[in-house]
């Protein structure tokens, strides 16, 4: 890629390298990290390109049914806060809103509302938009959330 290409406005393919970097952020914070499938989600109401650079790397596993929500600073692909665990021992509610976003709350009062996209463009640095392909992951996550909501 030449410097002339970088100003074209088209996002770069993030590919497996971007997925590996996001998994690295998650793995460094979560015990038993290998048990989780991952998706990238955004706070409800936040635009992916709104410049905040913060998202959630959401880990989920079917057995035991559990979500791990790890705030992530996309501009540096680093942790942006303490991860939260939502499972059957602390789940207060789980639902899907009409706009497609999800909300989960814990018995301690933590509430997370987030949305996902199949191909989000992540701003991982000034002028560096990268396309994250998570279409297949989104299909699996949607099925997981349907089951998780039914358990709530």
C-alpha positions in Angstrom: 0.0 0.0 0.0 1.4 3.4 -0.9 0.8 6.7 0.9 -1.5 7.8 -1.9 -3.7 4.7 -1.3 -4.2 5.5 2.4 -6.2 8.6 1.7 -8.8 6.8 -0.5 -11.3 6.5 2.4 -11.7 2.8 1.9 -11.0 0.8 5.1 -8.2 -1.7 5.1 -9.0 -5.4 5.5 -8.4 -6.2 9.2 -8.1 -9.9 8.5 -6.9 -12.4 11.0 -4.2 -10.0 12.3 -6.8 -7.6 13.7 -8.8 -10.5 15.2 -5.6 -11.8 16.8 -4.8 -8.4 18.3 -8.4 -8.1 19.7 -8.1 -11.6 21.1 -4.8 -10.7 22.7 -6.5 -7.9 24.7 -9.2 -10.3 25.8 -6.8 -13.1 26.7 -4.6 -11.0 28.9 -7.6 -10.0 31.1 -9.7 -13.1 31.3 -9.0 -16.4 33.1 -9.8 -19.5 30.9 -9.8 -17.2 27.9 -9.5 -20.1 25.4 -13.1 -21.2 26.2 -14.7 -18.1 24.7 -15.8 -17.1 21.2 -15.3 -13.4 20.6 -17.2 -10.5 18.9 -16.7 -6.8 18.9 -19.7 -4.7 20.1 -20.3 -1.0 20.6 -22.2 0.8 23.4 -25.7 1.4 22.3 -26.1 4.9 20.9 -22.4 5.2 20.1 -21.5 5.3 16.4 -18.6 3.1 15.3 -17.0 6.2 13.8 -17.8 8.6 16.5 -14.2 9.0 17.5 -14.4 7.6 21.0 -12.4 4.6 20.0 -13.9 2.4 22.8 -15.8 -0.8 22.2 -16.4 -4.1 23.9 -14.7 -7.3 23.1 -17.4 -9.7 24.2 -16.5 -13.2 24.9 -19.2 -15.8 25.2 -19.4 -19.5 25.8 -22.3 -21.9 25.7 -21.4 -24.1 28.7 -21.6 -22.8 31.2 -23.6 -20.0 29.6 -21.6 -16.8 30.2 -20.6 -13.5 28.8 -17.4 -11.7 29.5 -17.5 -8.0 28.5 -14.1 -6.4 28.1 -14.0 -2.6 27.4 -11.3 -2.1 24.7 -9.6 1.1 23.4 -9.6 0.5 19.7 -7.1 3.2 18.9 -4.4 1.3 20.8 -6.0 -2.1 20.9 -5.6 -2.2 24.7 -7.8 -2.7 27.7 -10.0 0.3 28.5 -11.4 -0.9 31.9 -12.2 -3.9 34.1 -14.0 -6.8 32.3 -17.4 -7.8 33.6 -18.7 -11.4 33.9 -22.4 -12.1 33.3 -23.5 -15.6 34.0 -26.3 -17.6 35.6 -25.2 -16.7 39.2 -25.4 -12.9 38.7 -27.7 -12.4 35.7 -30.5 -10.0 36.6 -31.9 -9.6 33.1 -31.1 -10.1 29.4 -33.1 -8.9 26.4 -33.0 -7.8 22.8 -34.4 -4.4 22.0 -36.5 -3.7 18.8 -33.5 -2.0 17.2 -31.5 -5.2 17.5 -29.3 -4.1 20.4 -28.8 -6.3 23.4 -29.0 -5.5 27.1 -27.7 -7.5 30.0 -27.7 -6.6 33.6 -26.2 -8.1 36.7 -27.5 -8.5 40.3 -24.9 -5.9 41.4 -26.5 -3.3 39.1 -24.1 -3.3 36.2 -26.0 -2.9 32.9 -24.5 -3.2 29.4 -26.4 -2.3 26.3 -24.6 -2.9 23.1 -25.0 -3.5 19.4 -23.0 -5.5 16.8 -22.4 -5.3 13.1 -21.3 -8.0 10.7 -18.6 -5.8 9.1 -17.8 -2.9 11.4 -15.1 -0.5 10.4 -12.8 0.1 13.4 -10.8 3.3 13.8 -7.6 1.8 15.2 -5.6 5.0 14.9 -5.7 8.4 13.2 -6.7 7.7 9.6 -6.5 4.0 10.0 -9.9 2.5 9.5 -9.9 -1.3 9.4 -12.8 -3.6 8.4 -13.5 -6.4 10.8 -15.2 -9.4 9.2 -17.4 -11.1 11.9 -20.4 -12.2 9.8 -20.1 -15.9 10.8 -19.3 -14.9 14.4 -22.5 -12.7 14.5 -24.7 -15.6 13.4 -23.3 -17.8 16.3 -23.5 -14.9 18.8 -27.2 -14.2 17.8 -28.0 -17.8 18.5 -26.2 -17.7 21.8 -28.0 -14.6 22.9 -31.4 -16.1 22.0 -30.5 -19.0 24.3 -29.1 -16.7 27.0 -32.2 -14.5 27.0 -34.4 -17.6 27.3 -32.4 -18.6 30.4 -32.8 -15.2 32.0 
